[in-house]
Amino acid sequence: MPVPKRRQSRSNTRSRRAQWKAAAPTLVRCNNPACRQPKLPHVVCPNCGTYDRRPVLTS
């Protein structure tokens, strides 16, 4: 396994870590005309339980 020859400075380490940002998840509107709540893409709607206008979850 390769090992660094020299210790990396604090400023270099912190500059690199400054790029680690948490991104907000992309949201889309539910296809169900009665619902239209924001949801994650390619996931069953947690509000109405439909996916691609088909009921998947039963209450």
Secondary structure, 3 states (H helix, E strand, C coil): CCCCCCCCCHHHHHHHHCCCCCCCCCCEECCCCCCCCEECCCCCCCCCCEECCEECCCC
